[in-house]
Amino acid sequence: MNKSLFSLVFFSNRVLQKKISESLRFIIEKSGYQHLKWSELLKKHRLLIDYNYFDALKQCLENIIQQGLPHQQDQVFKDTFIYAASLYRFDIVRFLMASYPSYPYEFDYAMRYAVAGDDFTLLKEFEKKAYFFTNAQSNYVVAFNQAAYHARLEMLQWLLANCGSNVSKYNSHLFMSAINGGRLNVIQFLAEKHVNLLETDDIRLLELAAKGNHFEIFKILFDLKCRCSNTIIHLTAGHCSLEMLQWLLERRKVGFNSTTIDTAATNGKLENVQWIHANTTVQMTNEALDGAATNGHFETVKWIIDNTQIRGSKMAMRGAVGNGHIEIVQYLYDIMKNNPVVAIKENNKLLGIAVENGHLPLVQWLHFNISPIATITVEEMNRLAVRIDQWADIRFFETLKWIHENRTERCKESIVNRIIKETGSIKTIELLLSYNYGCTDKAFELASSRSYFEIIQFLHKNTKINCTDEALVFAVEHNSLEIVKYFHQNFPDLYLKNALRIAKKLDLDEIIEYLNEQTKIKQKIKE
């Protein structure tokens, strides 16, 4: 099948778009909607951009104009312009500028996106109009910084030549942006041509270079007399090569302490750890092992155990378990298992951490290997269930499933209601119901207040809970005619008067019409 041809036909066929979109579900966290009809989608300019409905976006903007509300028009067009630019949809940006040139677009703000999106022509067009705005200078600065960060060297040269009066070493972060991006060529250019923009007293410059392990950048900044912080040796030991660490020591006489070697161990810089250990009298602390274990640096963990008096700690075990480093957990547990006090106190905690983070291999290993047998709390089980949808990770689902099939711990009986309230995951609800969890009538209210029609249908088919009048009111308040109809058709005894009153208050014509019709039908049946 020719996918490009399919895409062309689909996005150019508005009838087909409408039919598919009427049944398509969109997960939209920011707006709180679970799904939108085509008529509703046409009012959401950002979503139309997100889903590449360009023709529909044009229709949406025309509808805004026809409504004749100038303030609303300005806001929608300004937001459409900036939002499209932020997604590098420069085709939409150019369409707006050509078709609706009179709106107050924030050209100065949009310059940053033209730089980041590597559209030099558009940057120049924005710059011509940018000086009209009161915040233009601060937005110029952002554009400069974006050019440095993304190594848009040609753009940066042009900006400095044409708009250089907007930046100084006090209001810009050109060097810092280039360091963050690891852009050696930009640093070399700035150091040669615009060293006046370098704030040598800013200790963050060398710190950033050290954290990013940018040796060549670090050397340039050091030679330009940038100020070193008191922690620079720790950062270098923890993030850089041994070569860079030794280079710095040759030029700046600083002393080591336990923080230096602990930082190196935490970040798995074993070569640095070994060198410091062999060439100084500095002793590492438990924090070295804790950090190395937490961050999964197994070779460093083993070296510490083999070459120091440190023999494991609770924090090292907890960190390794929390991040799923099973080899380190097994290694440390073998060392620590002979300490009965630690084992008894920690087993429950370790298993709970593994459960909450969905590390099934660790849950299984702890289940079969630790003694005495650990238990999982109800709240830990609840948090595991909630995280299934929050983190969109299959490991949480599989962990919950395995525990129910192999252990006796369970979630709180009302967990289904909590899932509806916090995540709306029908997959999790289905799993929980299969393990005989119940839910209350409140479940319909929670689902209705969030327009979760699919969950409502599922609950009705798979449970015996009843729909409340409050659930119907929630459906009205959220202008969900399909849920109103579903509730009335499946629970005909619901009280319609309150729902109708709310619909009238909110001017929801379709729901008013439907409820009026059903009220008349009820009256006729009574007569």
N, C-alpha and C positions, 0 to 999 in steps of 0.2 A: 504493500500500500504506500502511495506517495504521501508522506506526512505533511510536507510543505504545501501540497495541493489541498489536502484536507483542511489545514489551518487557514489557507486563503479563502476557501469556500465558506468555512464556519464563520470567520470573523467578518466576512462581507455580506453574509446572509442574515439580515436582521430578524426575519421571521423565525429562522432556525435558532438564532440567539434567544429569542423570546421564549420559544417552546422549551428549550433546554434549561434556560434560567429559571423558569417557573418551578421546576422541580429540583434545581441545583441548590445544595446547602453550602452556605458560607460560614465558616467559623471566624467570627469577628470580635475579638476580645475588647477592642477599644470602645466599640459602640454598644456592646452588651447584647447584640442580636445573635440569634443562632442561625437563622436563615432569612432570606429576603425574597419577596416576589419581584418580578420584573418591574412593576410599577413603582415599588419602593426603591429598587436599585437605581432607577433613573434619577432619584433625588440625591444620590450619594456620589458626589463628584470624585471623591478620593477612591472609592471602591471601583468606579469605572476606570480610573487610571490603573489601579492595582491589577485588574483583570483584563486590561488591554481592550476595553470597549470604547474605541476612539469615536466611532460614529455616534454611539449612545451618549458619550460625553458632550459632543457637539449639541445633541438634542437637549441634554440637561441644561447646558448654558443658555440655549435659546429660551427654554422654559423659564429660567430665572429672569431673563430680560423681559419676557412677556408679562410676568407678574408685576412689573412696574415698581419695585421697591429699590430705590437707588442705594441705600445703605447695604441692603442684603446683596445686591449685585456686586458692589465694591468688595465686600468681604469674600464672597465666593470666588470671584475672578482672581483676587490677590492670592487666596489660599491655593487655588488650582495652579496658578503660575509657580508658586514656591514649591508646592508638593511635587509637581511634575519635574521641576528642576532638581529637587533633592533625589529623585529616582533616575536622574539623567535621561528623562524623556524629553529630549530637546526638540523632537518633532512637535510635541504638544506646545512647548514653550514658543516655538517659532510660529505655530498656528495662532496662538493667542495674540502675539505681538502684531501679526499681519492682519488678523480679522477683527480684533478688538483693541486697537491701539490707544484708546482714550482712558483706559482704566489705570489706576495708580499702582502699577506693579512695582515691587520692591527690587529694583535692578541692583542696587548696592548689595543687598543681602544675597541675591542670586549669584553674584560673582564667584563666591566660594564653590558653588556647584559646577560652574563652567570650568573652573580650574581643575577640580577633582575629576570631572568627567572628560577632561582633556579636549575641550572645544574652544580653541583659541579665537576663532571668529566670533563666537557668541560672547566670549569674555570682553572683546573689544566693543561689541554692540552694547553690552551692559554698562561698561565703563563710561561710555559717552553720556548715558542718562543718569549715572549714579550720583553725580555731584549735587543734584537737586535735593537730596535727602539729608535730614538733620543728623542721622546716625551714619552718614556715609564713611567718615574717617574710620570708625571702629570696624565697619564691615570691609573696608579696604584692607585693614590689618589682617583680618581673617583670611582674605583672599591671598595675601602675601604668604601667610603661614601655610596655607593649603598647597601653594606652589612649591614651597620648600619641602613639605612633608612628602608630597607625591613626586618629587624630583622633576617638576615641570620647569626645567631650567630656562627654556626659551621664554616661557610665560613670565617667569620670575625676573628675567633680564628686562623684559618689556615693561613690567609693572614698576620696577625700580627706575627705569628711564623716564617713564611717563607719569607715574603717580608717586614718586619717591618722597615727596613732601609730606605724605600721610603717615610715614613710619619713622620711628627713631628707636634707639636701643632701649628706651624706657616704655614704649607702648607696643612693641612687637616681640615676637618670639621666633624669629626666623631661624636662628641657630638651634634653638631648642626643638623646633619642628623638624628640622633636618636631622637632628640627632635621633629623635623618636622614630623617624622613618629609616634610619640607618643610611642616610644619603651622603656618602663620602664626597661625591662630585659637587654637591651643593655646598658642603662645608668648605671645600677647597676654593670654590668660586667666591663665596662670601668672605673667606679669610683673605683672599687676594684683592678683591675689588671693593668690599664693603665692611671692612673690619671695624669701622666706626659704629656699626650696629651691634657689636658684641659687648655685652655687659659682663666684664671680667669678674666682677664681684659676686656674680650669681653662682652660688655653689651647686645649684641643680644641674648645671651644664656637664661638669665632669661626672657627677653622680649618674645622670642619665646615660652617658657614654659607657660608664662602667657596668650599669645594669643591663645594657644591651650588648655587652661584650664587643663594642666597636673600638677595637684597638687603634686603628689608624686615625679615627676621629679623635679619640682620647689624646693621642700624641700631639695632634695639631692644636687642640685646645690647651693642653698643658704648656706647650711651647709659646702660646700666646698669653701666658701668665694668668690663666683662669684660676680662680681661687679653689683650693681643695678644702673639703669639709673634714671634720674630725673622724667621720665614719667612712671615708673614701677607701681606706685599707680593707675594711670589712666587706664593702661592696665589691671591691676588686677580687678579693679572695673567694667570694661567694658566687661571682658571675663570670669571671674572666679566666683566661688561660694562665698557666703557670708562667709562661713567657711574659705576659703583661704584668702579672703580679711582681715578678722580679725586676722588670723594667721600671716600675714605679718605685720600688724599694731603693734602686740605685740612684734615683733622683730626689727622693723625699724620705728623709730618715724618720720613720715612724715605728712605734713599737706595736708588737702584737699583744693581744690578750685573748681570753677564752672566747669572746664574741667573734673574733676573727676566724678561728678554727671551727667554731660551732656553725657560723654562717656558711663556710665552705662545705661542711658536711651536710647541712640541711639542703643545699642545692646540688648535692652529688658531685662536687668538684673533688674527687678522690685524690687526684694528683696533687692538688693544692694542700689537702689535708695531710697527705703523707710527707710533703716537703716541710710544712710548718712543724709537724710532729718531730721530724728528724733534725731540724735545724734550729729549733727554739726550745725553750723550757715550758712553753704554754701548755696547759692542760685543758682538754675539752670537758664539757659538762654533759649531764643527761640530755640537755637540749639538742646536742649534736645528734644523738641517736633518735630522739623524738622526731626531729625534723627530717632526718634521712629516711626513717621508716614511714612517716606520713606521706612523704613525696615519692616513695617507691624506689629509692636508690639502694637496691639490694646489696650490691658489691660494697658500697660504703658502710652499710649496716654490718656486714660480715667482718669488714676490716676493723671497725670499732670494737666489736666483740672480741676479736682475736688479738688486738694490740693494746687494749686499755682495760681498766678495771670495771668499766661499765658493763652491766649484764642484763640490761633490759629495764623497762619501766612501764607503768600503766599507760602513760600518754603515748608512748611509742606503739603499743599494741592497739590502743583506741584509734590512733591516726591511721595505722596500716589497715585496720578493719574498715574504717569509715571510707577509705578510698579504694577498697577492694584489692589490696596487694596480698594475695593469698600466700605466696611463697614466703614473704617476710613474716606474716602471721604464724605460719607453720614453724618457721625457724625460731622466732622469738618464743613461741609457746613451748617449744621443746626445751629451751633454756630456762624458762620461768616456771615450768609446771611443778617443779619440786618445792616451790614456795607455796604452801597450802593457804596461807592468809591471802596472798594475791589472787590465787586461783579461785577461791570461794567467793571473794568479794567482786571479782571482775567478770566472771563467766556470764552472769545475767546481762551486765552492761555491754559486753562485747557482742553477744548475740543480738541484743536490741539494736545496737548500732548497725550491724550487718543487715538486719531486717529492714530498718527504716531507709537504708540506702539501696535496697534491692539487690544486694550482692548475693545471689543465690548460691554460687559455688562455695562461698564462705559460710553461708547459713548451713548448707549441707555438711561441710567439713566440721564446723563447730558442733552441729547436732550429733555427729557420729564419734567425735574424738575428745571433746572436753569432759572433764569430770570434776566435781559433780555436775549432773545434768542441769542446764540453764533453762530459764523460763522467759517467755515473752509477755510483756504487759499488754493490756487491752488497748491502751493509748498508742503504743508502738504499732500494733496491728492496724489501728485506725489510720495512723499517719501513712503507713504503707499503702493502704487502699486509696487514700486521697492522692498520693503522689503518682499513681498509675497514669492519670490523665494530665496532671499538672506538669509532669516532666516528659510526657509523650514517649516513654521508654518501655519497651516490652519486658525489660528485666523485672520491673515492679509487679507486673501482671503475673509473670511466671513464678516469682517468689511467693506471692499471695496464694497462688494456686497450689504450689508445692507444700506450703505449711498446712493448708486445709486438708491435704491428702495424706500427710505424713505426721502431723502433730495434733495436739488437742487444743492449742490456743485459738481463740476466735476474736473477731472484732466485736464492738458493742452492737447490741441488737438493732439499734437505730441507725446503723452505718449507712444504709441505703438512702435515708433522708439526707444525711450529711454529704454523700456523694452527689446527689442531685443539687444540693445547695452550693457546693464548692467547686465542682468540676463538670457536672453534666455528662459523665461518661457512661453511655449506655452499655458499653462492653463490660465495664466494671460492675454495673448494676446486674447485668445478666449473670455474671460469674457469682456474685454474692447471693442472688436468689437461688441459684443452683445448689448452694450450700445451705439452703433453708433459712436464710435471714429473712425476716419479715420487714414490713414497712407500714406506716400508719397513713391515715387519710391525709395527713399533712404533706405527704409526698406529692399528691396532685396539686396542692397549693404551691409548693416550691417549684414544681415543673411549670405550672401555668404562669407564675410570676416571672419566669425566665423564657417563656415562649418555647419550651422544649416539647414540641408536638410529638416527635418520635418517641420520647420517653413516656409521654402520656398514653400513647397507643400501646406501648409495650407493657406498661403497668396494668392497664385495663385488661389486656389479654392474658397476663401471667400472674395476676394477684387478685385478691378478693376485696381490695380496699374500695371505699366509696368516695364519690366526688362530693365536695362540700360547696355550699353557696359561695363561700369565699374564693374558692378556686375559679368559679365562673366569673366573679368580679375581677379577679386578677387578669383573666383572659381578655376581658373588656378593656381594662386599663392599659393593656399592652396592644390594643387594637388588633387582636388576633381572631379574625372571624372564623377561620377554620377550627380553632380550638373551641370557640363558643358553640359552633355547630356540633362538634364532636361530643362535647359535654352534654348538650341538650338531647342529642339523639340517643346517647347511651345511658343517660341518667335523667329521664323525663320528669322526675319529681322535683327537680331543682327550682328554687324560687327565683323568678325572672325579674321581679319588680326592682330590686336593688341594682341588678346588672343594667336594666334599661335606664334607670335614673343616672347611673354613671356614664353610660353611652351618650345620653343627651347632654350631660354636662361637658363632655369632651367633644361634642359635635361629630360623633362617629356614625355617619349616615348609613353605611352598609349594615352595621351591627344594629342600629336603631330599627331599620326596616325589617331585618330578620327577627329580632325579638318582638316587635309589634305583631308580626304575622303569627309567631308561635303563641303569643299571649291570646290572640283572637281565636286561634284553633283550640286552645285549652278551654276558653270560655264556652265555645260551641259544644265541646264535649261534655262540659258540666251541665249545660242546658238540656 
